[in-house]
Amino acid sequence: MKNLTLAILFAVLVTSSPANAGEIFTRTAPTEWTTTDTVLQIATLALLEVDRRQTHWIAKNPVLIKGYGSHNNPDGSVDFTVLVERHAESNAIIGQNAHKDRIDTYFAIVSVGHTAVSYGLRKAGWSIAGVPAVNIWQSIWIAQEISSVHKNFSAGVKMTW
């Protein structure tokens, strides 16, 4: 949901900026797709794919066994405990108990939509403070996806193949 909010906010800012906004919003960027655009788009799509695979893993493995513990009781008996951690998808659009098809549909729409917006921003030639808007857009998504993927890996989430 955070990605969608950032995307909408960015799109509104870029498309509705007044002509007299000075040098912050300009249409001075090249309108032809560049190598930088390609590299950033590939990075975005690769991170979205890792996120998709992690989401599949979460759907298949909602409970992760972290370890075992035991406690010696005064009567000499031993209680064993299984330490578990529940993984849950935090994306409200996908939902906590998403089916594989819903996950795949979501990530396909996001990937195609992101690519279309990137292409449109490049063709429009927008710059923000001299930086092509398309590269800012892509960089925001890359940063967000790195954060999500890292958080998942840190929590023990793996990827499906």
C-alpha positions, 0 to 999 in steps of 0.5 A, spaced: 500 500 500 505 504 501 508 503 494 501 505 491 501 511 495 508 514 493 506 512 486 499 516 486 503 522 490 509 522 485 504 522 479 500 528 482 506 532 484 509 531 477 503 532 472 499 537 476 506 542 478 504 549 475 508 552 470 511 557 474 514 552 479 521 555 477 526 550 476 524 544 480 519 541 475 521 542 468 520 538 462 528 538 460 530 531 461 531 527 454 525 524 452 528 517 449 529 511 453 536 511 456 541 505 459 540 508 466 532 507 465 533 500 463 538 498 468 533 501 474 527 498 470 531 491 470 533 492 478 526 494 480 523 488 476 528 483 479 526 486 486 519 485 485 520 478 482 524 476 489 518 480 493 513 475 489 517 469 490 518 471 498 510 472 498 509 465 495 513 462 500 509 466 506 503 463 503 506 456 503 509 457 510 505 461 514 508 458 521 516 457 521 519 453 527 524 457 530 527 452 535 525 448 541 525 449 548 525 445 555 523 446 562 524 442 568 519 441 573 520 440 580 516 433 580 522 431 575 518 431 569 520 436 563 515 440 559 517 441 551 516 447 548 516 449 540 518 456 539 514 458 532 513 465 529 507 466 524 509 470 517 503 474 514 503 478 508 502 485 510 500 488 503 493 489 504 491 488 497 494 481 497 491 479 503 494 475 509 492 468 506 493 470 499 492 464 493 498 463 488 494 466 483 492 472 487 499 473 488 501 472 481 496 477 478 498 483 483 505 482 481 504 482 474 499 488 474 504 492 478 510 490 474 507 492 467 504 498 471 510 500 473 514 499 466 508 503 463 509 509 468 516 509 467 516 509 460 510 515 460 515 519 465 521 518 460 517 520 454 514 526 458 521 529 459 519 531 466 525 533 471 525 534 478 531 539 480 535 537 474 534 529 475 529 525 470 523 524 474 523 517 471 529 515 475 527 518 481 520 514 480 524 508 479 529 509 485 523 510 490 521 503 488 528 500 488 529 503 495 522 500 497 523 493 495 530 493 498 527 495 504 521 489 503 525 484 501 531 485 506 525 485 512 523 479 509 529 475 509 531 478 516 525 475 519 527 468 516 522 468 509 525 464 503 523 464 496 520 459 492 523 457 485 
